[in-house]
Amino acid sequence: MQYPLRKLFLSLIWAFALAMPKTKAQTSDPTFPVNGTYNKTLVATLLEHATVHVDAQTILEDGTLVMHRGRIVAVGPSSTTSFDGPTMRLDMHGLHLYPSFVDLHSDLGTPQVQSAGWSRTPQDVSDKKGAYGWNEAVRPETSAAAVFDPSFESTKTLRRAGFGALLTHVQNGVVRGTGAVVLPLENPREALIAPKASFHMSFRKGSSSQNYPNSLMGATALLRQTHLDARWYAEAAPRGMTGGTNLSLEAFVRARKLPRVFSAGGWKDVLRADVMLSEFGVSSAIMVGSGDGYQRARAISKTGHRMVVPVDFPTGYNVADPHLARMIGLDELKHWELAPANAALLHDAGVPIAFTAHGLKDPGTFLSGVRKAVEAGLPESEALRALTSNPASWIGMSDQVGSLNEGCLANVLVTDGPLFDESTNLIEHYVGGNPTP
C-alpha cells in the first residue's frame, strides 16, 4: 500500500514524537533552559533580607517574602526561605516590609452622588422604575460591585498613600446597599475581590427627591420601619403572602447577615445608631465616626461596636487678631487639641478601632495623620492593627488582606525605616504583586 508523500512525512514525524522519551523540558524543572523569555506571571519575586512585619505581633529581623501570581507563597527567615522556579531577587537590606493599609470607608469607583433638586410640589412616593420600595432613600438593592469603575489617577493616588484594599460603597441614602472589597487598580475585573462584603446604612437620605425623611427623627423612623418591613417580608414571602414582589426588601433580607457598617458621624449619632440597631439584634456593628468619639469613649465602649476613625484633624486657628479670636469657642479649641488623641482615648476605653482616609483632600497625608495619633498616645502595635488586621478581620477578609501571611494577596509596603517614624518614606508598594507605577 502506497501513501502520498505528505501523509508519509506526517506519519513519520508522529511516530518519532511518540518514541521520544519524556524530557525535562516537558516538566517544570527550573534547571532546563527556556528558549525565549519567561512568562512574567510565572516569575516569582523574592524580597530578601528585609525586616518583615508579618503582622502587628510578628517581626522577622532577616526575612524573605516570596510573591508569585499575585499571592504571598512563602515568608520566613532568609536562611530557609526560597522558591523552586524562575525568580527575580531583590536585596532589601535595611528596608522594612509591612502589610498594605485597609480602608473600610471609601467610595472609590462609585458614581458621584448628586444632591436632590428643589421642587415646588411635594413628592411622597418614589418615582424609581421597577418593583422597588416606596422610598428612594432606602436603596438596599444598590451594589457597589455592579457600578465599580475606578479611574487611573484615583487608584494611583491611593496606592502611593499605602492602601492595598478598600471597602467601597455608594454613599447615598439611609440604606445604601452592599459594599465591595477592591484593590486600588484601574481594571475592575482585576480589582474586585469580594463583590458583596458589607451592608451599609446612615442617617442621611442622600440624593432622594422625596420630602421624607427631612430630619434625623424621620431618618431613624424610616430605618426602623424598613427593618420591620424586611422582617415581615422574610416571613411572608415563603407563604406567598407579600401581595407582590418588592426587590428592595428582598435585597435587604439577603444582606442582613453581612457585616453592618453604619456611617454615623458624631458621637451622639453613634449612640443613636446603637439604640436603633440593638432593637433588631444587630451587635458588633462597624461605626464610622467623625473624630469626636473621645468625648464619650466609655459609652461607645459599652455598645460593643467597632469604630472607624478619620485622621482629618482640624488645623490650628489664627488667634493673632483678638477681635476674631473671641469668636472661636472653647469647644472648638478643645477639639483641635484633643482630636489627634481620639484613637488613643477610644483604644484606652476598650473600643476596637480602624483608620480611614475619608475626609482628606489628599490621601497622601493619611500616614502623617496616623503618626499624629501615635504621637498622641496610641501604641504603635495598635496603630498597625488599625491600619491592617483590624479592618480585614471585621469584614471576614483576614485570609486575603491585612497581613503578610502565606496565601494572602501580595499587598506589600516597602519602607526605609519603621513605619511610624517621621523620617521614614514609602519606597515601593506592591498591590497584587505588582509595583506601583
C-alpha positions as CSV (number, residue, x, y, z in Angstrom):
1,M,0.0,0.0,0.0
2,Q,1.4,3.3,-1.0
3,Y,0.9,6.6,0.9
4,P,1.0,10.0,-0.6
5,L,4.3,11.7,0.2
6,R,2.7,14.3,2.6
7,K,0.9,11.6,4.6
8,L,4.1,9.5,4.9
9,F,6.0,12.5,6.1
10,L,3.5,13.4,8.8
11,S,3.2,9.7,9.9
12,L,7.0,9.5,10.4
13,I,7.0,12.7,12.5
14,W,4.2,11.5,14.7
15,A,5.9,8.1,15.2
16,F,9.1,9.8,16.1
17,A,7.4,12.0,18.6
18,L,5.7,9.1,20.3
19,A,9.0,7.2,20.5
20,M,10.8,10.1,22.1
21,P,11.4,9.7,25.9
22,K,9.9,12.4,28.1
23,T,12.4,15.1,28.7
24,K,12.8,17.8,31.4
25,A,11.5,20.4,29.0
26,Q,8.1,18.9,29.5
27,T,8.2,19.3,33.2
28,S,8.5,22.4,35.5
29,D,12.2,21.7,36.1
30,P,13.8,25.1,36.6
31,T,17.2,23.9,35.6
32,F,16.2,23.3,32.0
33,P,16.8,26.4,29.8
34,V,13.9,28.2,28.3
35,N,14.0,29.1,24.6
36,G,12.8,32.6,24.8
37,T,11.7,34.9,27.7
38,Y,9.8,33.6,30.7
39,N,6.1,34.5,31.0
40,K,6.2,37.2,33.7
41,T,3.3,35.7,35.5
42,L,5.4,32.6,36.1
43,V,8.3,34.5,37.6
44,A,8.3,34.9,41.4
45,T,9.6,38.0,43.2
46,L,11.8,37.4,46.2
47,L,12.2,40.3,48.6
48,E,15.3,39.2,50.6
49,H,17.0,40.2,53.8
50,A,14.3,42.7,55.0
51,T,12.8,43.4,58.3
52,V,9.4,41.7,57.7
53,H,6.4,42.8,59.8
54,V,4.1,39.9,59.1
55,D,1.5,41.4,61.3
56,A,1.4,43.6,64.4
57,Q,3.0,41.0,66.7
58,T,5.2,39.0,64.3
59,I,8.5,40.5,63.1
60,L,11.3,38.7,61.2
61,E,14.5,40.6,61.5
62,D,16.2,39.0,58.5
63,G,13.3,37.7,56.5
64,T,12.4,36.9,52.9
65,L,9.0,37.2,51.3
66,V,8.1,35.4,48.1
67,M,5.4,36.8,45.7
68,H,4.0,34.7,42.9
69,R,1.0,35.2,40.7
70,G,-0.3,38.0,42.9
71,R,-0.1,36.0,46.2
72,I,2.4,35.6,49.0
73,V,3.6,32.0,48.6
74,A,6.3,32.0,51.3
75,V,7.5,34.1,54.1
76,G,10.2,33.3,56.7
77,P,13.8,33.6,57.7
78,S,16.1,34.4,54.7
79,S,18.3,31.3,55.5
80,T,15.4,28.9,54.9
81,T,13.0,30.6,52.5
82,S,13.4,30.2,48.8
83,F,11.3,29.4,45.6
84,D,11.7,26.5,43.2
85,G,11.3,28.2,39.8
86,P,12.2,31.3,37.9
87,T,12.7,34.2,40.3
88,M,13.6,37.9,40.4
89,R,15.6,38.5,43.6
90,L,15.6,41.9,45.2
91,D,18.0,42.7,48.1
92,M,16.1,44.5,50.8
93,H,18.9,45.1,53.3
94,G,18.0,48.0,55.6
95,L,14.3,48.1,54.4
96,H,11.1,47.1,56.1
97,L,8.1,45.2,54.7
98,Y,4.6,45.9,56.0
99,P,1.1,44.8,55.0
100,S,-0.7,47.4,52.9
101,F,-3.4,49.5,54.6
102,V,-7.1,48.6,54.5
103,D,-9.8,51.3,54.5
104,L,-13.4,50.4,55.4
105,H,-15.0,53.7,54.3
106,S,-14.4,54.5,50.7
107,D,-16.4,55.5,47.6
108,L,-13.6,54.5,45.1
109,G,-15.0,53.8,41.7
110,T,-18.6,54.6,42.5
111,P,-20.8,57.3,40.8
112,Q,-20.7,60.8,42.3
113,V,-23.9,61.3,44.4
114,Q,-25.9,64.3,43.1
115,S,-27.9,66.3,45.6
116,A,-31.6,66.3,45.2
117,G,-33.0,69.3,43.3
118,W,-35.7,71.6,44.7
119,S,-39.3,71.1,43.6
120,R,-42.4,73.2,44.0
121,T,-44.6,70.2,44.6
122,P,-44.1,67.5,47.3
123,Q,-43.1,64.0,46.3
124,D,-44.4,61.3,48.6
125,V,-43.6,58.1,46.7
126,S,-40.5,57.0,44.8
127,D,-40.5,57.5,41.1
128,K,-37.8,54.9,40.5
129,K,-38.8,52.5,37.8
130,G,-39.3,48.8,38.7
131,A,-40.6,46.7,41.6
132,Y,-38.7,48.6,44.2
133,G,-39.6,50.1,47.6
134,W,-41.7,53.2,48.1
135,N,-38.8,55.5,49.4
136,E,-35.8,56.5,47.3
137,A,-33.6,56.9,50.4
138,V,-33.9,53.1,51.0
139,R,-31.7,51.5,48.4
140,P,-30.6,48.0,49.6
141,E,-30.6,46.8,46.0
142,T,-27.6,49.1,45.3
143,S,-24.4,47.1,44.7
144,A,-21.1,48.8,44.7
145,A,-19.6,45.9,42.7
146,A,-22.2,46.5,39.9
147,V,-21.2,50.1,39.4
148,F,-17.5,49.9,40.3
149,D,-15.4,51.7,37.7
150,P,-12.3,53.5,39.1
151,S,-10.1,56.0,37.4
152,F,-6.4,55.5,36.9
153,E,-5.5,58.7,38.9
154,S,-7.6,57.8,41.9
155,T,-6.2,54.3,42.2
156,K,-2.6,55.5,41.7
157,T,-3.0,58.1,44.4
158,L,-4.4,55.5,46.9
159,R,-1.6,53.1,46.1
160,R,1.0,55.8,46.7
161,A,-0.6,56.6,50.0
162,G,-0.2,52.9,51.1
163,F,-3.7,51.5,50.5
164,G,-3.9,47.9,49.2
165,A,-7.5,47.2,49.8
166,L,-10.7,49.3,50.3
167,L,-14.3,48.6,51.2
168,T,-16.1,50.8,48.7
169,H,-19.9,51.6,48.7
170,V,-22.3,54.1,47.1
171,Q,-22.6,56.7,49.8
172,N,-26.2,57.6,49.1
173,G,-29.3,57.0,51.2
174,V,-30.2,55.8,54.7
175,V,-30.0,52.2,53.4
176,R,-27.1,52.2,51.0
177,G,-26.8,48.6,49.8
178,T,-23.9,46.4,49.7
179,G,-20.2,47.3,49.7
180,A,-17.4,45.6,47.8
181,V,-13.7,44.9,48.7
182,V,-11.5,46.1,45.9
183,L,-7.8,46.7,45.2
184,P,-6.8,50.1,44.0
185,L,-6.3,49.0,40.4
186,E,-7.9,50.7,37.4
187,N,-9.1,47.4,35.8
188,P,-12.4,46.5,37.7
189,R,-12.0,42.8,36.8
190,E,-8.6,42.7,38.4
191,A,-9.6,45.0,41.3
192,L,-12.8,43.3,42.6
193,I,-12.1,40.6,45.2
194,A,-15.3,40.5,47.3
195,P,-18.4,41.7,45.5
196,K,-20.7,41.6,48.5
197,A,-18.8,42.2,51.7
198,S,-20.9,44.5,53.8
199,F,-24.3,46.2,54.3
200,H,-24.3,50.0,54.7
201,M,-26.6,52.5,56.4
202,S,-26.6,56.1,57.6
203,F,-28.9,58.9,58.9
204,R,-28.6,60.9,55.7
205,K,-31.1,60.4,52.9
206,G,-28.7,61.5,50.1
207,S,-30.0,62.2,46.6
208,S,-33.6,61.2,47.3
209,S,-36.0,63.9,45.9
210,Q,-38.8,62.8,48.3
211,N,-39.8,65.1,51.1
212,Y,-39.5,62.3,53.7
213,P,-37.3,61.9,55.6
214,N,-36.3,65.5,56.2
215,S,-35.0,65.2,59.8
216,L,-32.9,63.0,62.0
217,M,-36.1,61.8,63.6
218,G,-37.6,60.9,60.3
219,A,-34.4,59.0,59.2
220,T,-34.4,57.0,62.4
221,A,-38.1,56.2,61.9
222,L,-37.6,55.1,58.3
223,L,-34.7,52.9,59.3
224,R,-36.8,51.2,62.0
225,Q,-39.8,50.8,59.6
226,T,-37.6,49.3,56.9
227,H,-36.2,46.7,59.4
228,L,-39.7,45.8,60.5
229,D,-40.9,45.6,56.8
230,A,-37.9,43.3,56.0
231,R,-38.7,41.0,58.9
232,W,-42.3,40.7,57.8
233,Y,-41.3,40.2,54.2
234,A,-38.9,37.4,55.1
235,E,-41.7,35.6,56.9
236,A,-44.5,36.3,54.4
237,A,-42.6,35.6,51.1
238,P,-42.3,31.8,51.5
239,R,-46.0,31.6,52.1
240,G,-46.9,33.8,49.1
241,M,-48.5,36.4,51.3
242,T,-46.5,39.5,50.3
243,G,-49.0,40.7,47.7
244,G,-46.3,41.1,45.1
245,T,-42.6,41.3,44.7
246,N,-40.5,44.0,46.4
247,L,-36.9,43.9,45.1
248,S,-35.8,46.4,47.8
249,L,-37.0,44.3,50.7
250,E,-35.7,41.1,49.1
251,A,-32.2,42.7,48.8
252,F,-32.5,43.9,52.4
253,V,-33.3,40.4,53.6
254,R,-30.3,38.9,51.7
255,A,-27.9,41.5,53.1
256,R,-28.9,41.2,56.7
257,K,-26.2,38.6,57.5
258,L,-23.4,40.7,56.1
259,P,-21.2,42.9,58.4
260,R,-23.2,46.0,59.1
261,V,-21.4,49.4,58.5
262,F,-23.2,52.5,59.8
263,S,-21.9,55.9,58.7
264,A,-22.9,57.7,61.9
265,G,-20.8,60.7,62.2
266,G,-20.6,62.4,65.7
267,W,-20.7,60.5,69.0
268,K,-24.3,61.4,69.5
269,D,-25.3,59.7,66.2
270,V,-23.1,56.7,67.1
271,L,-25.2,56.2,70.3
272,R,-28.4,56.8,68.4
273,A,-27.5,54.2,65.8
274,D,-26.7,51.7,68.6
275,V,-30.2,52.1,70.1
276,M,-31.8,51.5,66.7
277,L,-29.6,48.6,65.7
278,S,-29.9,46.9,69.1
279,E,-33.7,46.8,68.7
280,F,-33.2,44.5,65.8
281,G,-30.4,42.3,67.3
282,V,-27.5,43.9,65.4
283,S,-24.4,43.8,67.5
284,S,-20.7,44.5,66.8
285,A,-21.5,46.8,64.0
286,I,-18.8,48.9,62.3
287,M,-19.5,52.6,63.2
288,V,-17.9,55.3,61.1
289,G,-17.3,58.3,63.3
290,S,-16.4,61.9,62.7
291,G,-13.4,62.1,65.1
292,D,-15.1,63.2,68.3
293,G,-15.7,59.8,69.8
294,Y,-13.2,60.6,72.6
295,Q,-15.9,62.7,74.2
296,R,-18.0,59.6,75.1
297,A,-15.4,56.9,74.7
298,R,-16.7,54.8,77.6
299,A,-20.3,55.0,76.5
300,I,-19.2,53.9,73.0
301,S,-17.2,51.0,74.5
302,K,-20.3,49.7,76.3
303,T,-22.2,49.4,73.0
304,G,-19.8,46.7,71.8
305,H,-19.4,48.3,68.4
306,R,-16.2,48.9,66.5
307,M,-15.1,52.4,65.3
308,V,-13.6,53.6,62.1
309,V,-11.9,56.9,62.9
310,P,-10.7,59.6,60.5
311,V,-7.4,61.4,60.6
312,D,-8.6,64.7,59.1
313,F,-7.7,66.6,62.2
314,P,-8.6,70.3,62.5
315,T,-5.9,72.8,61.6
316,G,-4.8,75.5,64.1
317,Y,-6.8,78.7,64.5
318,N,-5.4,82.1,63.8
319,V,-5.7,84.0,67.0
320,A,-3.5,86.9,66.1
321,D,-6.5,89.2,65.9
322,P,-8.1,89.4,69.3
323,H,-11.4,90.6,67.8
324,L,-11.6,87.4,65.6
325,A,-10.1,85.2,68.3
326,R,-13.0,85.8,70.6
327,M,-15.4,84.3,68.0
328,I,-13.7,80.9,68.4
329,G,-15.5,78.8,71.0
330,L,-13.8,76.8,73.8
331,D,-15.3,73.6,72.4
332,E,-13.6,74.3,69.1
333,L,-10.2,74.9,70.7
334,K,-10.6,71.7,72.8
335,H,-11.5,69.6,69.8
336,W,-8.4,71.0,68.0
337,E,-6.3,70.0,71.0
338,L,-7.8,66.5,71.5
339,A,-8.7,65.3,68.0
340,P,-5.3,63.6,67.4
341,A,-5.8,61.7,70.7
342,N,-9.2,60.3,69.5
343,A,-7.9,56.9,68.5
344,A,-5.8,56.6,71.7
345,L,-8.6,57.5,74.0
346,L,-11.0,55.1,72.3
347,H,-8.4,52.3,72.5
348,D,-7.9,53.0,76.2
349,A,-11.6,52.7,76.7
350,G,-11.6,49.3,75.0
351,V,-13.1,50.3,71.6
352,P,-11.6,48.4,68.7
353,I,-10.5,50.9,66.0
354,A,-9.6,51.2,62.4
355,F,-8.4,54.2,60.4
356,T,-9.9,55.8,57.3
357,A,-8.7,58.4,54.8
358,H,-12.3,59.6,54.4
359,G,-12.4,63.4,54.7
360,L,-8.9,64.0,53.5
361,K,-8.5,66.2,50.4
362,D,-5.2,64.5,49.7
363,P,-4.9,60.7,50.7
364,G,-1.1,61.3,50.6
365,T,-1.4,63.0,54.0
366,F,-3.0,59.9,55.6
367,L,0.1,58.3,57.1
368,S,1.1,61.6,58.7
369,G,-2.3,61.8,60.3
370,V,-1.8,58.3,61.7
371,R,1.6,59.3,63.0
372,K,0.0,62.2,64.9
373,A,-2.4,59.7,66.5
374,V,0.6,57.6,67.6
375,E,2.3,60.7,68.9
376,A,-0.8,61.5,70.9
377,G,-0.6,58.2,72.7
378,L,-1.8,55.3,70.5
379,P,0.7,52.4,70.8
380,E,2.4,51.6,67.5
381,S,1.3,48.0,67.5
382,E,-2.3,49.1,67.9
383,A,-1.9,51.7,65.1
384,L,-0.6,48.9,62.8
385,R,-3.6,46.7,63.7
386,A,-5.9,49.6,63.0
387,L,-4.3,50.0,59.5
388,T,-4.3,46.3,58.6
389,S,-5.6,43.3,60.6
390,N,-8.5,45.0,62.4
391,P,-10.4,46.2,59.3
392,A,-9.6,43.0,57.4
393,S,-11.0,40.8,60.2
394,W,-14.1,42.9,60.7
395,I,-15.2,42.1,57.2
396,G,-14.1,38.5,57.1
397,M,-11.1,39.1,54.8
398,S,-8.2,38.1,57.1
399,D,-7.2,35.3,54.7
400,Q,-6.8,37.8,51.9
401,V,-5.5,41.1,53.2
402,G,-4.3,42.8,56.4
403,S,-1.1,40.6,56.9
404,L,1.9,39.2,55.1
405,N,0.9,35.6,55.9
406,E,1.3,32.9,53.3
407,G,-1.7,32.7,51.0
408,C,-2.7,36.4,51.3
409,L,-2.7,38.8,48.4
410,A,0.7,40.2,47.7
411,N,-0.1,43.7,49.1
412,V,3.3,44.7,50.5
413,L,4.6,48.1,51.6
414,V,8.3,48.7,51.4
415,T,9.7,51.5,53.7
416,D,13.2,52.7,54.6
417,G,12.6,52.6,58.3
418,P,10.0,51.9,61.0
419,L,6.6,52.9,59.6
420,F,5.6,55.5,62.3
421,D,8.9,57.4,62.3
422,E,8.5,60.8,60.8
423,S,11.7,60.4,58.7
424,T,10.5,57.1,57.1
425,N,9.5,57.1,53.5
426,L,7.4,54.7,51.4
427,I,9.9,53.2,48.9
428,E,7.7,50.8,47.0
429,H,4.2,49.4,47.2
430,Y,3.2,46.1,45.6
431,V,-0.6,45.6,45.1
432,G,-1.5,42.1,43.9
433,G,2.2,41.5,43.4
434,N,2.6,44.5,41.0
435,P,4.7,47.5,41.9
436,T,3.1,50.9,41.9
437,P,3.8,52.9,38.7
